[in-house]
Amino acid sequence: MAEGGGYSSIREGRLLLCEGTGDNSFFEHLLPKRGIHDYQVVPEPAGRSSFERRLRAIKASRVYAERKISGIVIVSDNDEDPKQSFEEVKEQLKLAESFPVPDQPFTTASAINVPKIAVFMFPDKDEKGALETLILKSISAKYPVVREQLDKFVECTPANGWLQSKRSKMMLQCMVASVCEADPNSSLTHLWSKDREMEDLLDHACFDAVIQFLKEF
């Protein structure tokens, strides 16, 4: 695969691959706010099934050929089956070829002459949900009264019986619509803009685990 698009600008150091544009935006704001400046968030996310294609594009980059990429962290969601979701990430690594494959999430796999690889699964090990599950915790701590009333509302809706990931997404969107006057329809891609006044959510302790993981990787 020829080097192109955002891959021609990949820098040396550590790379971070996410599932979607909202995830990318989250990390692009979280990392500098928490004092981490040596990761590059890789562009063009398109779901968990895009990891193989993006890893192959990274392999075709100049900095990869020069062995200047020290490590790659892949971030994905547990959704409703943490074990199966992690197995799908492992399969993408195997399809991309040449990369070491971790046996477990939150561990690092290494091999000679290739970047080390680690996989971080949101919201945490063996916990159902997604990135939105964590952000919902953070925004609920900031607006506890809104969350209390939202729980009562959800009980009256079909969403009360939804799976964890979808229910988290629905509840987060409701919370944002209720408190973000600048843009009640704001998505995760734009939620962290200064005019939304949501950047302080990134200070919540629920994000400490991923920060510590990235620092130690």
C-alpha positions as CSV (number, residue, x, y, z in Angstrom):
1,M,0.0,0.0,0.0
2,A,1.5,3.3,-1.0
3,E,2.0,6.0,1.6
4,G,-0.7,8.6,1.3
5,G,-3.4,10.7,2.9
6,G,-2.6,11.4,6.6
7,Y,0.0,8.6,6.7
8,S,2.6,10.6,4.8
9,S,2.8,12.9,7.9
10,I,3.3,10.2,10.5
11,R,6.0,11.2,12.9
12,E,8.5,9.1,14.7
13,G,7.7,8.0,18.3
14,R,4.5,6.4,19.6
15,L,1.3,6.1,17.7
16,L,-2.3,5.8,18.9
17,L,-5.1,4.1,16.7
18,C,-8.7,4.5,17.6
19,E,-12.0,3.3,16.2
20,G,-13.7,6.6,15.3
21,T,-13.3,10.3,14.8
22,G,-14.9,11.0,18.2
23,D,-12.3,8.8,19.8
24,N,-9.5,10.6,17.9
25,S,-10.8,14.0,19.0
26,F,-11.1,12.8,22.6
27,F,-7.4,11.7,22.7
28,E,-6.2,14.8,20.8
29,H,-7.6,16.9,23.7
30,L,-7.1,14.5,26.6
31,L,-3.3,13.9,26.1
32,P,-2.1,17.5,26.1
33,K,-4.4,18.3,29.0
34,R,-2.9,15.5,31.0
35,G,0.7,16.4,30.0
36,I,1.3,13.8,27.4
37,H,2.9,15.1,24.2
38,D,4.8,12.3,22.6
39,Y,1.9,10.3,20.9
40,Q,0.5,10.9,17.5
41,V,-3.2,10.1,17.0
42,V,-3.3,8.3,13.6
43,P,-5.9,9.7,11.2
44,E,-8.7,8.1,9.1
45,P,-10.5,5.9,11.7
46,A,-13.3,3.8,10.4
47,G,-14.3,1.3,13.0
48,R,-12.6,-1.7,14.5
49,S,-12.4,-3.4,11.1
50,S,-10.2,-0.6,9.8
51,F,-7.2,-1.5,12.0
52,E,-5.7,-3.9,9.4
53,R,-5.8,-1.3,6.6
54,R,-4.4,1.4,8.8
55,L,-1.6,-0.8,10.2
56,R,-0.6,-1.7,6.6
57,A,-0.5,1.9,5.7
58,I,1.7,2.6,8.7
59,K,4.1,-0.2,7.5
60,A,4.3,1.6,4.2
61,S,5.4,4.9,5.7
62,R,8.9,6.2,5.6
63,V,9.3,6.5,9.4
64,Y,8.3,2.8,9.8
65,A,10.9,1.8,7.2
66,E,13.5,3.8,9.1
67,R,12.4,2.0,12.3
68,K,11.5,5.3,14.0
69,I,8.1,4.2,15.3
70,S,8.7,2.8,18.8
71,G,5.2,1.6,19.6
72,I,1.6,1.5,18.6
73,V,-1.4,1.5,21.0
74,I,-4.7,0.4,19.7
75,V,-7.8,1.6,21.5
76,S,-11.1,-0.2,21.0
77,D,-14.5,-0.6,22.8
78,N,-15.5,-3.7,24.8
79,D,-19.1,-3.2,23.7
80,E,-21.3,-6.1,25.0
81,D,-18.7,-8.8,24.8
82,P,-15.2,-7.7,26.1
83,K,-13.5,-11.0,25.2
84,Q,-14.9,-11.2,21.6
85,S,-14.2,-7.5,21.0
86,F,-10.5,-8.0,22.0
87,E,-10.3,-11.1,19.8
88,E,-11.5,-9.0,16.9
89,V,-8.7,-6.5,17.5
90,K,-6.2,-9.4,17.6
91,E,-7.5,-10.7,14.3
92,Q,-6.9,-7.3,12.7
93,L,-3.3,-7.4,14.0
94,K,-2.8,-10.8,12.5
95,L,-4.3,-9.8,9.2
96,A,-1.9,-6.8,9.0
97,E,1.0,-9.2,9.3
98,S,4.4,-8.8,10.9
99,F,3.1,-7.1,14.1
100,P,3.4,-8.8,17.6
101,V,0.0,-9.7,19.0
102,P,-0.8,-9.2,22.7
103,D,-2.4,-12.2,24.4
104,Q,-4.4,-10.0,26.7
105,P,-5.6,-6.4,26.7
106,F,-3.5,-3.9,28.7
107,T,-0.3,-5.9,28.0
108,T,2.5,-5.2,25.6
109,A,3.7,-7.5,22.9
110,S,7.2,-7.1,21.4
111,A,9.2,-8.6,18.5
112,I,12.6,-7.9,16.9
113,N,12.7,-4.9,14.5
114,V,9.0,-4.0,14.7
115,P,7.2,-1.5,17.0
116,K,5.8,-2.9,20.3
117,I,2.0,-3.2,20.4
118,A,-0.5,-2.8,23.1
119,V,-4.3,-2.8,23.1
120,F,-6.4,-0.7,25.5
121,M,-10.1,-1.6,25.7
122,F,-12.7,0.9,26.9
123,P,-14.2,1.3,29.5
124,D,-11.9,-1.2,31.3
125,K,-11.0,-4.8,31.5
126,D,-14.1,-7.1,31.4
127,E,-16.5,-4.1,31.7
128,K,-19.2,-3.8,29.1
129,G,-19.5,-0.4,27.3
130,A,-17.4,2.0,25.3
131,L,-15.6,5.4,25.6
132,E,-19.0,7.0,26.0
133,T,-19.5,5.0,29.2
134,L,-16.6,6.7,30.8
135,I,-17.5,10.2,29.5
136,L,-21.0,9.7,30.9
137,K,-19.4,9.1,34.3
138,S,-17.4,12.3,34.1
139,I,-20.3,14.5,32.9
140,S,-22.6,12.9,35.5
141,A,-20.2,13.9,38.2
142,K,-20.2,17.5,37.0
143,Y,-24.0,17.6,36.7
144,P,-25.4,15.1,39.3
145,V,-28.9,16.6,39.4
146,V,-29.2,16.4,35.6
147,R,-28.1,12.7,35.8
148,E,-30.5,12.0,38.5
149,Q,-33.4,13.2,36.4
150,L,-32.1,11.5,33.3
151,D,-32.1,8.2,35.1
152,K,-35.8,8.7,35.8
153,F,-36.4,9.6,32.2
154,V,-34.6,6.6,30.8
155,E,-36.8,4.3,32.9
156,C,-39.7,5.5,30.9
157,T,-38.1,4.9,27.5
158,P,-37.2,1.8,25.4
159,A,-33.6,2.7,26.0
160,N,-33.9,1.3,29.5
161,G,-33.6,-2.2,28.0
162,W,-30.9,-1.4,25.5
163,L,-27.4,-2.9,25.7
164,Q,-24.8,-1.0,27.7
165,S,-22.9,0.7,24.9
166,K,-26.0,2.0,23.1
167,R,-27.6,3.1,26.4
168,S,-24.4,5.0,27.3
169,K,-24.4,6.8,24.0
170,M,-28.0,7.7,24.3
171,M,-27.6,9.0,27.9
172,L,-24.4,11.0,27.1
173,Q,-26.1,12.7,24.1
174,C,-29.0,13.6,26.4
175,M,-26.7,15.0,29.0
176,V,-24.8,17.1,26.4
177,A,-28.0,18.4,24.9
178,S,-29.2,19.4,28.4
179,V,-26.1,21.3,29.5
180,C,-24.2,22.4,26.4
181,E,-25.9,25.7,25.3
182,A,-23.2,26.4,22.8
183,D,-24.2,23.3,20.8
184,P,-26.8,21.0,22.3
185,N,-26.3,18.7,19.3
186,S,-22.5,18.4,19.8
187,S,-20.9,15.1,18.9
188,L,-17.7,13.7,20.6
189,T,-15.8,15.0,17.6
190,H,-16.5,18.6,18.6
191,L,-17.4,18.3,22.3
192,W,-14.0,19.4,23.5
193,S,-13.9,22.8,21.6
194,K,-13.4,25.6,24.1
195,D,-16.8,27.2,23.4
196,R,-18.5,24.0,24.7
197,E,-16.9,24.4,28.1
198,M,-16.5,20.7,28.5
199,E,-12.7,20.3,28.7
200,D,-12.8,20.0,32.4
201,L,-14.5,16.7,32.0
202,L,-11.1,15.3,30.9
203,D,-9.8,15.8,34.5
204,H,-12.1,13.2,35.9
205,A,-10.4,10.2,37.6
206,C,-12.2,7.8,35.3
207,F,-9.6,8.6,32.7
208,D,-6.7,8.0,35.0
209,A,-6.2,4.3,34.0
210,V,-5.7,5.1,30.3
211,I,-3.4,8.0,31.1
212,Q,-1.3,5.8,33.3
213,F,-1.3,3.0,30.7
214,L,0.0,5.4,28.0
215,K,2.6,6.9,30.2
216,E,4.0,3.4,31.1
217,F,3.8,2.0,27.6
